[in-house]
Amino acid sequence: MLQGSLFDQAEEIGLGPLTGVRRTVLGDGAWIDVLPGWLRGADELYERLAGSVPWQAERRQMYERVVDVPRLLKFYGAGQELPHPVLGAARDALSAHYSGELGEPFTTAGLCFYRDGRDSVAWHGDRIGRGAREDTMVAIVSVGAPRDLVLRLLGGGGPSVRRALGHGDLIVMGGSCQRTWEHAIPKSTRAAGPRISVQFRPRGVR
Ligand SMILES: O=C(O)CCC(=O)C(=O)O
């Protein structure tokens, strides 16, 4: 069960304006935009998504073993109904806000459920699709307890950038971020509560 933030109790689920987004230039053509608390009623939305999304546990080959992917997943393709109307509103608001810079709408939504501090995702860029070759954007809204999203220059070495994301926070990774930087949600030994992230991506970015 999620320990709600004090300010979030009994708030209607909804979105604030995107005007407060603040950009940090990472270098090598990559940047992040962050807007804390963009989505109101985030703890309520967390409870609804945790209970209603048909979460999938995946397994993958790791060397000679097949292991559990340490988080639950659900992917919604373009045109598929999202599990809460506010997610459609968020996707559309992001598409409108970034239309000049991105030149195309966000179309898909990938949901990840980190049940506790043992769930995580390793260093990667979203490079299965066009993000490997082209500048693009991946916008992530987080609900539930904050977890650190860490970014570093591809291959490591340089300083890393860390943002704690939960309770309705928005981060947008843009420019060359998916090919010149990589990101991760590290495991945490601190008593991290559950978190759900919703990643909006344009067509062909994965
Ligand atoms: O949960 C997050 O905020 C990051 C998710 C992510 O990097 C991914 O699924 O590619």
The ligand as a Gaussian input file, in Angstrom:
#p B3LYP/6-31G(d) Opt

LIG

0 1
 O       10.352000       4.118000     -14.988000
 C       10.943000       5.031000     -15.559000
 O       10.803000       6.194000     -15.225000
 C       11.914000       4.717000     -16.664000
 C       11.435000       3.630000     -17.572000
 C       12.378000       3.329000     -18.684000
 O       13.468000       3.819000     -18.751000
 C       11.978000       2.430000     -19.751000
 O       11.025000       1.653000     -19.569000
 O       12.615000       2.462000     -20.827000

